[in-house]
Amino acid sequence: MKVPEVCRYSNHEVRFLRLNEEGIYVAVENSPSLPMLTPSDIAECFELLGTLSENHVLKTLVAKLRERH
């Protein structure tokens, strides 16, 4: 792949992976590309998509981010 950053969702868990200097993906706590989002924010959205519309999930996420900032 060799893209600078990937987001992996597996077993109801999200992990951010960053490509290091050796060309190996390593887990990082927060995404440099999406610093306002946490892995749990994204995992929650994926879980909600099973029962709610995409529009409702997006509105829920935006409201959460506004409260946080």
Wavefront OBJ file of the C-alpha trace (Angstrom):
o trace
v 0.000 0.000 0.000
v 2.605 2.521 1.166
v 0.148 5.307 1.954
v 1.229 7.498 4.894
v -1.691 6.577 7.125
v -4.486 4.024 7.285
v -7.442 3.476 9.557
v -8.227 -0.161 10.352
v -11.565 -1.408 11.679
v -11.570 -4.961 12.997
v -13.521 -6.701 15.756
v -15.447 -3.508 16.594
v -12.179 -1.638 17.154
v -10.546 1.160 15.164
v -6.800 1.650 14.987
v -4.822 4.379 13.274
v -1.661 3.119 11.591
v 1.140 5.369 10.396
v 3.890 4.381 7.958
v 7.269 4.780 9.672
v 10.706 5.412 8.153
v 11.331 1.671 7.741
v 8.148 1.263 5.707
v 6.265 -0.514 8.521
v 2.817 0.498 9.727
v 2.769 1.220 13.448
v -0.213 2.038 15.641
v -0.565 5.667 16.710
v -2.916 7.077 19.339
v -4.420 9.814 17.153
v -4.622 10.367 13.436
v -2.405 13.198 12.179
v -4.838 13.565 9.266
v -7.979 13.669 11.434
v -6.784 14.980 14.809
v -10.285 15.857 16.004
v -11.428 12.217 15.795
v -10.590 9.419 18.191
v -10.645 5.735 17.295
v -13.683 5.334 19.535
v -15.520 8.108 17.618
v -15.098 6.202 14.378
v -15.941 2.827 15.924
v -19.130 4.316 17.364
v -20.114 5.601 13.907
v -19.608 2.165 12.371
v -21.752 0.602 15.085
v -24.510 3.198 14.630
v -24.581 2.603 10.871
v -26.129 -0.778 11.624
v -29.284 0.877 12.931
v -29.339 4.526 11.814
v -29.096 6.333 8.488
v -25.758 7.738 7.343
v -27.193 11.239 7.669
v -28.227 10.663 11.292
v -24.822 9.165 12.167
v -23.039 12.135 10.592
v -25.219 14.625 12.480
v -24.514 12.763 15.729
v -20.763 12.864 15.095
v -20.779 16.571 14.209
v -22.738 17.385 17.383
v -20.239 15.405 19.475
v -17.284 17.216 17.883
v -18.894 20.611 18.450
v -19.423 19.829 22.131
v -15.794 18.787 22.456
v -14.389 21.954 20.866
l 1 2 3 4 5 6 7 8 9 10 11 12 13 14 15 16 17 18 19 20 21 22 23 24 25 26 27 28 29 30 31 32 33 34 35 36 37 38 39 40 41 42 43 44 45 46 47 48 49 50 51 52 53 54 55 56 57 58 59 60 61 62 63 64 65 66 67 68 69
